[in-house]
Amino acid sequence: MKRVALEIGMGTDIRGGDYTKAAVRALKDALWHNSLTVATALGKSSDDMQVEVLIGVPKPDQVDTKQVLAVLPHGTGTVKVVEGGLEIPNEAGTDKTVIAQAAAIVRLDL
């Protein structure tokens, strides 16, 4: 498998501190700004792509990886969540903003 693309993005949940929502938005940000034509240029289908998704959030165990994986429009994928991102509490300490980062590493069998 050869790496053919790296897409990166950021997502937030401004109110509510939902790590999954921020992670999903980060992956969408990474993917929805691109149109990969490398698969077809190499005589492959978009569904031949294997995508490794890396998500960074302060509390990795609070991300539902199935919801993140469901964002992928083509190919097959895996999701790994690591410590990263940001958590910003409001002044009252009653809520927080969560910022997640995403990387989508696209590979094809060449």
C-alpha positions in Angstrom: 0.0 0.0 0.0 1.4 3.4 -1.0 0.4 6.6 0.6 -1.1 8.9 -2.0 -2.7 11.7 0.0 -2.8 13.3 3.4 -5.8 15.5 4.3 -6.0 17.5 7.5 -8.8 19.3 9.2 -10.2 20.9 12.4 -13.6 20.6 14.0 -15.3 22.1 17.0 -18.2 21.7 19.3 -18.6 25.3 20.5 -21.1 24.4 23.3 -21.7 21.1 25.0 -18.2 19.5 24.9 -19.2 16.7 22.5 -15.9 15.1 21.5 -17.5 12.9 18.8 -19.2 15.9 17.2 -15.9 17.8 17.1 -14.1 14.7 15.6 -16.8 14.2 12.9 -16.5 17.9 12.0 -12.7 17.7 11.9 -12.8 14.7 9.5 -15.5 16.4 7.3 -13.3 19.5 7.2 -10.4 17.4 6.0 -12.3 15.5 3.3 -14.8 18.1 2.0 -12.2 20.5 0.8 -10.7 18.0 -1.6 -11.7 15.9 -4.6 -9.2 13.1 -4.9 -8.8 12.0 -8.5 -5.6 10.0 -7.9 -7.4 6.6 -7.7 -9.0 7.0 -11.1 -5.8 8.5 -12.6 -4.1 5.3 -11.6 -6.8 3.0 -13.0 -8.3 2.3 -9.5 -11.7 2.9 -8.0 -12.4 5.3 -5.3 -13.6 2.4 -3.3 -10.1 0.8 -3.5 -8.8 3.5 -1.1 -7.8 2.6 2.4 -8.0 5.5 4.7 -6.3 5.7 8.1 -8.1 8.4 10.2 -6.2 9.9 13.1 -8.2 12.1 15.5 -6.7 14.3 18.3 -8.9 15.3 21.2 -8.2 15.9 24.9 -10.2 12.9 26.0 -9.8 10.1 23.3 -12.1 7.7 25.1 -15.1 10.0 24.6 -15.1 9.7 20.8 -17.4 7.3 19.1 -15.1 5.9 16.3 -18.1 4.3 14.5 -19.6 7.8 13.9 -16.3 9.1 12.7 -15.7 6.2 10.3 -19.2 6.7 8.9 -18.0 10.0 7.4 -15.8 8.3 4.8 -17.6 8.5 1.4 -15.3 5.9 -0.3 -13.1 3.1 0.5 -12.5 1.4 3.8 -11.0 2.9 6.9 -9.8 2.7 10.4 -9.9 5.3 13.1 -7.4 5.9 15.9 -8.0 8.5 18.5 -5.1 10.1 20.4 -4.6 12.8 23.0 -4.5 16.2 21.4 -6.8 19.1 20.4 -8.1 21.6 23.0 -10.7 21.9 25.6 -11.7 25.5 26.6 -14.0 25.9 29.6 -16.4 28.8 29.7 -15.9 31.4 32.5 -18.5 29.9 34.7 -17.0 26.5 34.4 -20.4 25.0 33.3 -19.6 24.3 29.7 -16.7 23.9 27.3 -15.6 24.2 23.7 -13.8 21.2 22.2 -11.4 21.4 19.3 -10.5 18.3 17.4 -7.8 17.8 14.7 -8.1 15.1 12.0 -5.7 13.5 9.6 -6.9 11.2 6.8 -4.0 9.2 5.3 -5.1 7.7 2.0 -3.4 4.6 0.6 -3.8 2.6 -2.6 -2.4 -0.8 -3.6 0.0 0.2 -6.4 
